């Protein structure tokens, strides 16, 4: 039978656009608008690059530790060095007024004389006026160019180019090819003898070969010559003022002398002499006062510390010829002249002195040679090396960095010091 077209049913999924109702289209459009108005969900997180990924605290700790260790070992490898700390050989000694001698030339224990001068004044009460007559004075240096010593008697004359005469008050002995200082006084009172530094000849030597080889030159101006009225001071006040002035001026001169002595020398105040001379009075601040003036001349005995220590230690201990020692504390020993302070100390060529007290002898080590002997050697070799240094009782060595077992080849990188941390 023939099929009628109306009997054919078209499936729903094959509907034509003509078969879609308007209401369906509107519902879909409204649904699409609602979906478009909703917020979009966030995008998924992007993975971090490897260097930005969070590391665990443990890994960071170990990384830092390794870095610190590498830096430490690298630094230490460049800061190499070594230290040898040692205790020097020592011994106690004591003196009971032991007598020693020292000489200006030629002997093992030598001494020299420090010479200083200074002026000082003090104001005192005046009671009136009186007429005075004073001679000028000053210090000269006497030279002897001859090959033999020259003794000059008391009151030997010294003459200036213009004929003024000055005299020494004590005999002196001028060493051969040497010189010494002396105080001279004008032959007459008055200001005419107050002169500036000049040269002197010795009239008593005229007509001899020594006239040209023995002569003098001023060290200070000639001053103090005066004739006229000056304020008078009560004798007791004058005596006390002069005594106080001598004491204070003497202390000032000693302090100045000790300050000027080089570090390798020592000066004992007890081995010194000070001579004083009066200078003219000057006017005080008012009519009822005057200023008394004084000049002091200090002569102090000075030794080389090493020479004195060796001489003192040798008197108590058996020392090898090349050994060097120090005495600590050397300044604390009591030292004095054997027979009182000599009046002619500047002219002497030998002095005798006494020593009292106890001290410690410390042997000195040639540290420069020790550093050279240690350079490049192992720590285990130190005991054998120290056998050549009997001046060392014991020692301990430290090498840097700690993993090294031998001293640096460069001796300047080796420090040598005593165990009480005083570097020598």
C-alpha positions as CSV (number, residue, x, y, z in Angstrom):
1,X,0.0,0.0,0.0
2,X,1.3,3.3,-0.8
3,X,2.6,5.2,2.3
4,X,1.0,8.5,3.2
5,X,3.4,11.2,4.1
6,X,1.4,12.1,7.2
7,X,2.1,8.7,8.6
8,X,5.9,9.4,8.8
9,X,7.0,10.7,12.3
10,X,10.1,12.8,12.3
11,X,12.4,12.1,15.4
12,X,12.6,15.0,17.9
13,X,16.4,15.4,17.5
14,X,16.0,16.1,13.9
15,X,13.6,19.0,14.4
16,X,14.1,21.8,12.0
17,X,14.6,25.3,13.2
18,X,11.2,26.0,12.1
19,X,9.9,23.6,14.6
20,X,11.7,25.4,17.6
21,X,9.3,27.7,19.4
22,X,10.1,31.2,20.3
23,X,9.6,30.6,24.0
24,X,12.3,27.9,24.0
25,X,14.8,30.3,22.4
26,X,14.0,33.0,25.0
27,X,14.5,30.5,27.9
28,X,17.9,29.5,26.6
29,X,19.0,33.1,26.0
30,X,17.9,34.0,29.6
31,X,19.8,31.1,31.0
32,X,23.0,32.1,29.0
33,X,22.7,35.6,30.3
34,X,22.5,34.4,33.9
35,X,25.5,32.1,33.4
36,X,27.6,35.0,31.9
37,X,26.8,37.2,35.0
38,X,28.3,34.7,37.5
39,X,32.1,35.3,38.5
40,X,34.6,33.1,36.8
41,X,36.5,30.6,38.9
42,X,40.2,31.5,39.7
43,X,42.8,29.9,37.4
44,X,44.7,27.0,38.9
45,X,48.1,28.0,40.6
46,X,51.1,27.9,38.4
47,X,54.0,25.9,39.7
48,X,57.0,27.9,41.1
49,X,60.4,27.7,39.5
50,X,62.8,25.4,41.3
51,X,64.8,28.3,42.9
52,X,61.6,29.8,44.5
53,X,60.2,26.6,45.9
54,X,60.2,26.6,49.7
55,X,63.1,24.7,51.2
56,X,63.0,22.9,54.5
57,X,64.7,24.5,57.5
58,X,67.0,21.6,57.9
59,X,68.4,21.9,54.4
60,X,68.9,25.7,54.9
61,X,70.8,25.0,58.2
62,X,73.2,22.5,56.6
63,X,73.8,24.7,53.6
64,X,74.7,27.6,55.9
65,X,76.9,25.4,58.0
66,X,78.9,24.2,55.0
67,X,79.3,27.7,53.8
68,X,80.6,28.9,57.1
69,X,83.0,26.0,57.4
70,X,84.4,26.6,53.9
71,X,84.8,30.3,54.6
72,X,86.5,29.6,58.0
73,X,89.0,27.1,56.6
74,X,89.7,29.3,53.6
75,X,90.5,32.3,55.9
76,X,92.6,30.3,58.3
77,X,94.7,28.9,55.5
78,X,95.8,32.5,54.6
79,X,96.4,33.5,58.3
80,X,99.1,31.2,59.2
81,X,101.6,31.8,62.0
82,X,103.0,30.4,65.2
83,X,103.8,31.4,68.8
84,X,106.4,30.1,71.1
85,X,105.8,31.1,74.8
86,X,108.7,30.3,77.1
87,X,109.8,30.7,80.7
88,X,113.4,32.1,81.0
89,X,115.9,30.6,83.3
90,X,116.0,32.5,86.6
91,X,117.9,32.6,89.9
92,X,117.6,34.6,93.1
93,X,120.7,36.6,94.4
94,X,121.2,38.8,97.5
95,X,123.8,41.5,98.3
96,X,124.9,42.7,101.8
97,X,126.8,45.9,101.1
98,X,129.0,44.2,98.5
99,X,131.6,46.6,97.0
100,X,132.1,47.1,93.3
101,X,134.2,49.4,91.1
102,X,133.4,51.1,87.9
103,X,135.6,53.0,85.4
104,X,135.2,55.7,82.8
105,X,137.4,53.8,80.3
106,X,139.0,50.5,79.7
107,X,137.3,48.1,82.1
108,X,134.4,45.8,81.9
109,X,132.0,47.9,84.0
110,X,131.9,51.4,82.6
111,X,130.1,54.4,83.8
112,X,129.5,57.9,82.5
113,X,128.4,61.1,84.2
114,X,125.2,63.1,83.5
115,X,125.7,66.8,83.9
116,X,122.8,69.2,84.3
117,X,122.5,72.8,85.6
118,X,119.5,74.9,86.6
119,X,118.5,78.1,88.3
120,X,115.7,78.7,90.8
121,X,114.5,81.6,93.0
122,X,112.4,82.1,96.1
123,X,110.8,85.2,97.5
124,X,111.6,86.0,101.2
125,X,110.9,88.9,103.5
126,X,113.4,91.8,103.5
127,X,114.4,93.9,106.5
128,X,116.4,96.7,105.0
129,X,119.3,97.3,102.6
130,X,123.0,96.7,102.6
131,X,126.0,97.2,100.3
132,X,127.3,94.0,98.6
133,X,130.1,93.1,96.3
134,X,129.8,89.8,94.2
135,X,131.8,88.1,91.6
136,X,130.4,86.7,88.3
137,X,130.6,83.0,87.7
138,X,129.7,80.4,85.1
139,X,130.4,76.9,83.8
140,X,133.2,76.2,81.3
141,X,134.3,73.0,79.4
142,X,138.0,72.3,79.6
143,X,139.4,70.4,76.6
144,X,142.6,68.4,76.5
145,X,143.7,67.4,72.9
146,X,147.1,66.0,74.1
147,X,147.9,62.3,74.6
148,X,148.4,62.6,78.3
149,X,146.1,63.7,81.2
150,X,146.5,67.3,82.5
151,X,146.1,68.2,86.1
152,X,145.1,71.9,86.8
153,X,145.7,73.2,90.3
154,X,143.2,75.2,92.4
155,X,142.9,78.8,91.2
156,X,144.2,78.0,87.7
157,X,143.5,81.1,85.6
158,X,141.4,81.2,82.4
159,X,141.6,84.2,80.2
160,X,139.1,85.7,77.7
161,X,140.3,87.2,74.4
162,X,139.8,90.7,75.9
163,X,141.9,89.9,79.0
164,X,139.3,89.1,81.7
165,X,140.5,86.5,84.2
166,X,138.4,83.7,85.8
167,X,139.6,81.0,88.1
168,X,138.6,77.5,89.2
169,X,138.1,77.0,92.9
170,X,139.1,73.3,92.9
171,X,141.9,71.3,91.2
172,X,140.8,69.2,88.2
173,X,142.3,66.4,86.2
174,X,141.5,66.7,82.5
175,X,141.6,63.3,80.7
176,X,143.8,62.7,77.7
177,X,141.9,63.4,74.4
178,X,138.9,64.3,76.6
179,X,137.1,67.1,78.4
180,X,135.4,68.0,81.6
181,X,133.2,70.8,83.1
182,X,134.2,73.2,85.8
183,X,132.8,76.3,87.5
184,X,134.9,79.5,87.3
185,X,134.7,82.7,89.2
186,X,135.7,86.2,88.1
187,X,138.9,87.7,89.4
188,X,137.1,90.8,90.5
189,X,133.6,91.8,91.6
190,X,131.2,93.8,89.5
191,X,129.0,93.7,86.5
192,X,131.9,94.1,84.0
193,X,132.5,90.4,84.3
194,X,129.0,89.4,83.3
195,X,129.7,88.3,79.8
196,X,128.2,86.1,77.1
197,X,129.8,82.7,76.1
198,X,133.4,82.9,74.9
199,X,136.7,81.0,74.5
200,X,139.4,80.8,77.2
201,X,143.1,80.2,77.2
202,X,145.3,79.2,80.2
203,X,147.9,81.9,80.7
204,X,150.0,79.5,83.0
205,X,150.7,77.3,80.0
206,X,152.1,80.0,77.8
207,X,155.4,79.1,76.3
208,X,154.7,75.3,76.3
209,X,153.2,72.9,73.8
210,X,150.2,72.5,76.0
211,X,149.1,76.1,75.6
212,X,147.3,75.3,72.3
213,X,146.2,71.7,73.2
214,X,144.6,72.6,76.5
215,X,141.9,75.3,76.4
216,X,138.3,76.0,77.5
217,X,134.9,77.3,76.2
218,X,131.9,78.6,78.0
219,X,129.0,76.3,78.6
220,X,126.9,79.1,80.3
221,X,127.3,82.9,80.4
222,X,129.2,84.5,83.2
223,X,126.7,86.1,85.5
224,X,126.1,87.4,89.0
225,X,128.7,90.1,89.1
226,X,127.3,93.0,91.2
227,X,128.5,95.9,93.4
228,X,125.9,98.1,95.2
229,X,123.0,98.2,97.5
230,X,120.6,95.3,97.8
231,X,117.8,94.4,100.2
232,X,119.0,92.6,103.3
233,X,117.3,89.5,104.6
234,X,117.3,88.1,108.1
235,X,120.1,85.6,108.4
236,X,117.8,82.8,109.7
237,X,115.2,83.5,107.0
238,X,118.0,83.5,104.4
239,X,119.5,80.2,105.7
240,X,116.0,78.5,105.7
241,X,115.1,79.9,102.3
242,X,118.4,78.7,100.8
243,X,118.0,75.2,102.3
244,X,114.5,74.9,100.9
245,X,115.7,76.2,97.6
246,X,118.5,73.7,97.4
247,X,116.1,70.8,98.2
248,X,113.5,71.7,95.6
249,X,116.1,72.6,92.9
250,X,118.0,69.3,93.6
251,X,114.7,67.3,93.2
252,X,114.0,69.1,89.9
253,X,117.4,68.4,88.5
254,X,117.3,64.7,89.5
255,X,113.8,64.3,87.9
256,X,115.0,66.0,84.7
257,X,118.2,63.8,84.6
258,X,116.2,60.6,85.0
259,X,113.7,61.7,82.3
260,X,116.6,62.3,79.9
261,X,118.4,59.0,80.6
262,X,117.9,56.6,77.6
263,X,115.9,53.5,78.3
264,X,118.9,51.2,78.1
265,X,120.7,53.1,80.9
266,X,120.0,53.6,84.6
267,X,120.8,56.5,86.9
268,X,120.8,56.1,90.7
269,X,120.1,59.4,92.6
270,X,122.2,58.0,95.4
271,X,125.2,58.1,93.1
272,X,124.9,61.7,92.3
273,X,126.3,65.0,93.6
274,X,124.8,68.5,93.4
275,X,126.8,71.7,93.8
276,X,125.1,75.0,94.5
277,X,126.2,78.6,94.0
278,X,124.5,81.8,95.1
279,X,123.3,84.1,92.4
280,X,122.5,87.8,93.0
281,X,119.3,88.7,94.7
282,X,116.6,90.4,92.7
283,X,113.8,92.7,93.7
284,X,110.6,91.1,95.1
285,X,107.0,91.9,94.4
286,X,107.0,94.8,96.9
287,X,109.4,96.9,98.9
288,X,109.4,94.5,101.9
289,X,110.6,91.4,99.9
290,X,113.5,90.1,97.9
291,X,114.1,87.0,95.7
292,X,117.1,84.9,96.6
293,X,118.5,82.9,93.6
294,X,120.4,79.7,93.4
295,X,122.2,77.8,90.6
296,X,122.6,74.0,90.9
297,X,125.0,71.7,89.1
298,X,124.0,68.0,89.1
299,X,126.6,65.2,88.3
300,X,124.9,61.8,88.2
301,X,126.5,58.4,87.6
302,X,124.9,56.4,84.8
303,X,125.4,52.7,83.9
304,X,124.3,50.6,81.0
305,X,121.6,48.3,82.4
306,X,123.0,45.2,80.7
307,X,126.6,45.9,81.9
308,X,125.6,46.5,85.5
309,X,123.4,43.5,85.6
310,X,126.1,41.2,84.2
311,X,128.7,42.6,86.7
312,X,126.4,42.1,89.7
313,X,125.2,38.6,88.6
314,X,128.7,37.5,87.9
315,X,129.7,38.2,91.4
316,X,127.1,35.6,92.7
317,X,126.8,33.1,89.8
318,X,129.0,31.3,87.4
319,X,128.1,32.7,84.0
320,X,129.4,31.7,80.5
321,X,131.2,34.4,78.6
322,X,128.5,35.0,76.0
323,X,125.5,34.9,78.4
324,X,123.3,38.0,78.8
325,X,121.2,38.5,81.9
326,X,118.9,41.1,83.4
327,X,118.3,41.9,87.1
328,X,114.7,42.5,88.2
329,X,114.1,44.9,89.7
330,X,117.4,46.6,89.2
331,X,116.1,50.0,90.4
332,X,115.1,48.6,93.7
333,X,118.6,47.7,94.8
334,X,120.2,50.1,97.4
335,X,123.3,51.6,95.8
336,X,125.6,54.2,97.4
337,X,129.2,55.4,97.3
338,X,131.6,53.4,99.4
339,X,133.2,56.4,101.1
340,X,130.6,59.1,100.8
341,X,129.8,61.4,97.9
342,X,133.1,62.6,96.3
343,X,133.5,66.3,95.9
344,X,135.3,66.0,92.6
345,X,133.0,63.4,91.0
346,X,133.2,65.0,87.5
347,X,136.9,64.6,87.4
348,X,137.2,61.1,88.7
349,X,138.0,58.2,86.4
350,X,136.9,55.5,88.9
351,X,134.2,55.2,91.5
352,X,133.6,52.6,94.2
353,X,130.1,51.8,95.3
354,X,128.1,49.4,97.6
355,X,125.1,47.3,96.8
356,X,122.5,46.0,99.2
357,X,119.3,44.0,98.7
358,X,117.9,41.0,96.8
359,X,116.9,40.6,93.2
360,X,116.1,38.0,90.5
361,X,118.5,37.2,87.7
362,X,116.7,36.5,84.4
363,X,118.7,35.0,81.5
364,X,118.1,36.6,78.1
365,X,117.4,34.6,75.0
366,X,118.5,35.5,71.4
367,X,114.9,35.5,70.1
368,X,115.9,36.4,66.5
369,X,118.1,33.3,66.3
370,X,115.4,31.2,67.9
371,X,112.8,32.3,65.3
372,X,115.2,31.3,62.5
373,X,115.9,27.9,64.1
374,X,112.1,27.2,64.4
375,X,111.2,28.3,60.8
376,X,110.0,25.4,58.8
377,X,110.5,22.9,61.6
378,X,107.8,20.6,63.1
379,X,106.3,21.1,66.5
380,X,107.7,17.7,67.5
381,X,111.2,19.1,67.0
382,X,110.9,21.9,69.5
383,X,112.4,20.0,72.5
384,X,115.5,19.2,70.4
385,X,115.8,22.8,69.2
386,X,115.6,24.1,72.7
387,X,118.6,22.1,73.8
388,X,120.6,24.8,72.1
389,X,119.0,27.4,74.3
390,X,120.0,26.8,78.0
391,X,118.5,30.2,78.8
392,X,115.0,28.7,78.5
393,X,113.5,26.6,81.3
394,X,110.3,25.4,79.5
395,X,108.2,26.4,76.5
396,X,105.0,25.7,74.7
397,X,104.3,26.1,71.0
398,X,101.1,27.0,69.1
399,X,100.8,26.8,65.3
400,X,98.1,28.4,63.2
401,X,95.9,27.1,61.6
402,X,95.4,24.3,64.0
403,X,95.6,21.5,61.5
404,X,99.2,22.4,60.6
405,X,102.0,20.6,62.4
406,X,105.1,22.8,61.5
407,X,106.2,26.3,61.9
408,X,106.0,28.8,58.9
409,X,109.0,29.0,56.7
410,X,108.9,32.8,57.1
411,X,110.4,33.5,60.5
412,X,108.7,36.9,60.7
413,X,105.4,35.0,61.2
414,X,106.7,33.4,64.4
415,X,106.1,35.2,67.6
416,X,108.4,34.6,70.6
417,X,107.3,35.8,74.1
418,X,107.7,34.9,77.7
419,X,104.8,33.2,79.4
420,X,103.6,36.2,81.4
421,X,102.7,37.7,78.0
422,X,105.4,40.4,78.0
423,X,106.9,40.3,74.5
424,X,110.6,40.5,74.3
